[in-house]
């Protein structure tokens, strides 16, 4: 499902970087490019959470996942509520991009429509999807605990073969809206193995239950949003 870059592509990228500086001042800013090989983090196992009414929570988490995957760590994203709306295509840019990054996978359990927004779906349908996502998250956490997340995992393995980073996208929204219980989120934190990095996103309301539980708790505050000036979700930026 995912592919490693070939040696030829790495050499080509290196040559391109070198040629870009030819004739100009010497710089040490040109990044090194290496083949992605299975590896394990030297230090991992924290809980990170992004919440708030500002845009960029998922974007930040996906970017961190990309960084981790670039070091050969096994990363999986489980989306709780992003089932799409009439203004958003079914296939988002991150799905296509992640498909081509070794060791980085994503799955979506959200119902079509957004709970309470551009949606006439019954609450129990959204709740059923959210509970299914929670069960899936627990299965991945438990499976990782049965293995050793301080060791490398196969980059083409299933998430239940073990991951180093698990991103639960929009899980805090699901908890805020009563689709799952905040105590279920705390249970995941309590049972996760020490070497598993757990990343949580979503929610406009302050997740007070995460205080003292999350190692990083970031508030993303909205000061302006393009929706307020008539700009709908745009391909390549919002999806």
Residue pairs with C-beta under 8 A, 6 or more apart in sequence:
1 99
1 105
1 156
2 99
2 100
2 101
2 102
2 103
2 104
2 105
2 155
2 156
3 100
3 102
4 35
4 36
4 37
4 102
4 155
5 35
5 36
5 102
6 35
7 35
10 33
10 34
10 35
13 33
14 32
14 33
17 30
17 31
17 33
18 30
20 30
21 27
21 30
36 69
36 70
36 71
36 72
36 101
36 102
36 103
36 155
37 72
38 72
38 74
38 103
38 152
38 153
38 154
38 155
39 71
39 72
39 73
39 152
40 73
40 149
40 150
40 151
40 152
40 153
40 164
40 195
41 68
41 71
41 73
41 150
41 164
41 195
41 197
44 73
44 149
44 150
44 164
44 165
44 195
44 196
44 197
45 149
45 192
45 193
45 194
45 195
45 196
45 197
46 197
46 198
46 215
46 216
47 189
47 192
47 197
47 198
47 199
47 200
47 210
47 213
47 214
47 215
47 216
48 61
48 64
48 197
48 198
48 199
48 200
48 214
48 215
48 216
48 218
49 172
49 199
49 200
49 201
49 207
49 210
49 214
49 216
49 217
49 218
50 57
50 60
50 61
50 200
50 201
50 202
50 218
50 220
51 57
51 172
51 201
51 202
51 203
51 204
51 205
51 206
51 207
51 217
51 218
51 219
51 220
52 203
52 204
52 218
52 219
52 220
52 221
52 222
53 204
53 220
53 221
53 222
54 220
54 221
54 222
54 223
54 225
55 220
55 222
55 225
55 238
56 220
57 201
57 202
57 220
58 82
58 169
58 170
58 201
58 202
60 201
60 218
60 220
61 77
61 167
61 169
61 199
61 201
62 77
62 94
62 98
62 167
62 169
64 165
64 167
64 199
65 75
65 77
65 104
65 165
65 167
65 199
66 101
66 104
68 75
68 164
68 165
68 197
69 75
69 101
69 102
69 103
69 104
70 101
72 102
72 103
72 152
72 155
73 103
73 164
73 165
74 103
74 153
74 154
74 155
74 157
74 162
74 163
74 164
74 165
75 103
75 104
75 105
75 163
75 164
75 165
75 166
75 167
76 104
76 105
76 106
76 107
76 140
76 159
76 163
76 165
76 166
76 167
77 98
77 104
77 105
77 106
77 107
77 167
77 169
78 106
78 107
78 109
78 133
78 136
78 137
78 140
78 159
78 166
78 167
78 168
78 169
79 106
79 107
79 108
79 109
79 110
79 133
79 169
79 170
80 109
80 110
80 129
80 130
80 133
80 134
80 168
80 169
80 170
80 171
80 173
80 174
80 202
81 110
81 111
81 114
81 115
81 126
81 129
81 130
81 170
81 173
81 174
81 179
81 202
82 108
82 110
82 169
82 170
83 108
83 110
83 111
83 112
83 113
83 114
83 129
84 90
84 110
84 112
84 113
85 112
85 113
85 114
85 117
85 118
85 119
85 233
86 118
87 118
87 232
87 233
88 233
88 238
88 239
89 235
89 239
92 239
93 235
93 236
93 239
94 106
95 106
98 104
98 105
98 106
102 155
102 156
103 153
103 155
103 156
105 159
107 136
107 159
109 129
109 130
109 132
109 133
109 136
110 129
110 133
110 170
111 119
111 121
111 125
111 126
111 129
112 119
112 121
113 119
113 120
113 121
115 121
115 123
115 126
115 173
115 177
115 179
116 177
123 179
126 177
126 179
127 178
127 179
127 180
129 179
130 174
130 179
130 180
131 179
131 180
133 168
133 171
133 174
134 171
134 174
134 180
134 184
134 188
137 166
137 168
137 171
137 188
138 187
138 188
138 191
139 160
140 159
140 160
140 163
140 166
141 166
141 188
141 191
141 192
141 193
141 196
141 198
142 191
143 159
143 160
143 161
143 162
144 162
144 163
144 166
144 192
144 193
144 196
145 191
145 192
145 193
145 196
147 153
147 161
147 162
148 162
148 195
149 162
149 163
149 164
149 193
149 194
149 195
149 196
150 195
153 161
153 162
153 163
153 164
154 161
159 166
163 196
164 195
164 196
164 197
165 196
165 197
165 198
165 199
166 196
166 197
166 198
166 199
167 199
167 201
168 188
168 198
168 199
168 200
168 201
169 201
169 202
170 201
170 202
171 180
171 185
171 200
171 201
171 202
172 185
172 200
172 201
172 202
172 203
172 207
173 202
173 203
173 204
174 180
174 202
175 181
175 182
175 184
175 185
175 203
175 207
176 202
176 203
176 204
176 205
176 207
182 207
182 209
183 209
185 200
185 209
185 210
186 209
186 213
188 198
189 198
189 213
189 214
192 198
200 210
200 214
206 219
207 217
210 217
211 217
226 234
233 239
